[in-house]
Amino acid sequence: MPKSYIIITGKPRSGKSTLVLKLSEKLKSMNISIAGLITPELKDQNRYGFEIIGISSGKRKILALEKSRTSEKSKYKLGKYIVFTENFVEIFEEEIKNPKDVFIIDEVGPMEIPSRKIQGSFLEELKKSEIKTVIITVKKDMVQEIKDFFTQDNIIDIDEIGADLAYAYALEKSTGTDAFLFDLDGVIIDSSEFHKQSWVVLMSSKGINFSEEDFKITFGKRNEEILKDYFPDLPESEIKKMSYEKEELYRKLAKGNIKPIDGSIDTLRLIRENGFKIALVSSTPKENIDFIFKELKLDNFFDAVVSGTDIKQGKPNPECYLVAAAKLGVKPQRCYVVEDSEHGLEAGKRSGTKCIGITTTHKKLKNADIVVNNFYEMNELIKKVILELK
């Protein structure tokens, strides 16, 4: 028996197929072996049929066409469609040859099981297989039959909880979680203004007007990378000296004034109390982290710390998050990265983690798997999805 079944349902056009396509791409990027079938619509101006695509093999065949669009013969007709169930079975058999971690079937309904007799169908093979996780999207009129067949009470209904939460639930159930990897600036602490002013003062002393847009480009990068863009001919020793000067300015400005982002400490406490590991992962120098820990008494929350001093390449390079996962002794795909910038989220994505984007700094976070507006929303996500499935 597979370890778990994920059964997703919703009304027609609720986004089930979009969800599993997004999920399959994410799992592949996490180096999780995946097979199965997706059934995208065939369209010109209107839907005129369905195709089958093997996720692992890449094979494509027609599942159904409007009767007026084909002269091919088939044993089975459903409404306005001629259905080629044999094509579905052929690609299914190809996909299930080599056991995978995850197997996806999108979307079980009368086209895939025309007799509606689940016993003896391809679902029997899934039930008997050694696949760890089976993800099925199913039309509402067959939910009860699929539920009873797999003896599952846990159904993800997109119509009830929304596509975003349904995706978060399916992703979590597919991977599991051991740890959270937090960025520092703009995520746990409100430090943006102090960093900006320290850059403005430093660059002004060198005759450079440093703007708000210039500052935004620096997010996630190490100082040395930023300074080399402005002073490409300076020797390494001078670059390091300027970097140290910038961080001294930052610490002077922030001393006694630095504050945590609203709700961030409560979230760290919630995670710690429920037995997950936590790492702090920042491109900022170790001296700044030591300073913040002293100012806000945060050191007891973290099992590991990765600073700019520990890495050779800054974000969006994934090195920092790979180092953090290794320090914690966990697999990247069983970690959530929590970031506020595209650079940081790209680093998390490339490291093979799940990514939560928090809109404390930027409103559009395209590299995030899940977006929350604040830590109160993140706490709800943790309670509703992660703790429920722990």
Secondary structure, DSSP 8 states (H G I E B T S, - for coil): --SEEEEEEESTTSSHHHHHHHHHHHHHHTT--EEEEE--EEESSSEEEEEEEETTT--EEEEEEEGGG-----SEEETTEEE-HHHHHHHHHHHTSS--SEEEEEEESTTTSTT---TTSHHHHHHHS--SEEEEEEEGGGHHHHHHHHT---EEEHHHH-HHHHHHHHHHHHH--SEEEE--BTTTB--HHHHHHHHHHHHHHTT----HHHHHHTTT--HHHHHHHH-TTS-HHHHHHHHHHHHHHHHHHHTTT--B-TTHHHHHHHHHHTT-EEEEE-SS-HHHHHHHHHHHT-GGG-SEEE-GGG-SS-TTSTHHHHHHHHHHT--GGGEEEEESSHHHHHHHHHHT-EEEEETTS-S--TT-SEEESSHHHHHHHIIIIITTT-
